[in-house]
Amino acid sequence: MSQSSNDTKLQQLEQTIIDLEVKLAFQEQTIDELNQALSDQQLVISKMQTQMKYVVGKVKNLGESNLADETEETPPPHY
């Protein structure tokens, strides 16, 4: 092989390495962004779970309120 052929192959290999490094950098950035989005979503889910527990508790308390059931109510005097 000639020197120019070796130089060309070396340049191609160097360019391939550079391309791979660029792709790796973008992938690392994407992974970091996805990780942050996942963390943010987990915080939102945790807050929503807490709110849901609160709402479920309130609804259960409404069911256990001191109000009598319609069947237990005496009819009004004008009935």
C-alpha positions in Angstrom: 0.0 0.0 0.0 1.1 3.5 -0.7 1.6 6.2 1.9 -1.3 8.2 0.5 -3.6 5.2 0.8 -2.5 4.7 4.4 -3.1 8.4 5.1 -6.5 8.2 3.6 -7.5 5.2 5.7 -6.1 6.9 8.8 -8.1 10.0 8.1 -11.2 7.9 7.6 -10.7 6.1 10.9 -10.1 9.4 12.7 -13.3 10.8 11.2 -15.2 7.7 12.2 -13.9 8.1 15.8 -14.9 11.8 15.8 -18.3 10.9 14.5 -18.7 8.2 17.2 -17.6 10.7 19.9 -20.1 13.3 18.7 -22.9 10.7 18.7 -21.9 9.6 22.2 -22.0 13.1 23.5 -25.5 13.6 22.1 -26.6 10.3 23.6 -25.2 11.3 27.0 -27.0 14.6 26.8 -30.3 12.9 25.8 -29.9 10.4 28.6 -29.4 13.3 31.1 -32.5 15.1 29.8 -34.6 12.0 30.0 -33.3 11.3 33.5 -34.3 14.8 34.6 -37.8 14.4 32.9 -38.3 11.1 34.7 -37.3 12.6 38.0 -39.7 15.5 37.5 -42.5 13.2 36.6 -41.9 11.0 39.6 -42.2 14.1 41.8 -45.5 15.0 40.1 -46.8 11.4 40.6 -45.8 11.4 44.3 -47.7 14.7 44.8 -50.7 13.4 42.9 -50.7 10.2 45.0 -50.7 12.3 48.2 -53.5 14.4 46.9 -55.5 11.4 45.8 -55.1 9.8 49.3 -56.4 13.1 50.8 -59.4 13.2 48.4 -60.2 9.5 49.1 -60.1 10.2 52.8 -62.5 13.2 52.4 -64.9 11.1 50.3 -64.9 8.3 52.9 -65.6 10.9 55.6 -68.5 12.1 53.6 -69.9 8.6 53.5 -69.6 8.4 57.3 -71.1 11.8 58.0 -73.8 12.4 60.6 -76.5 12.9 58.0 -79.2 10.2 58.1 -79.9 8.1 55.1 -83.1 9.1 53.1 -84.8 5.9 54.2 -84.2 6.8 57.9 -85.5 10.4 57.6 -89.0 11.1 58.8 -91.1 12.7 56.2 -91.7 16.5 56.6 -94.9 17.6 58.3 -96.5 18.7 55.1 -96.1 15.3 53.4 
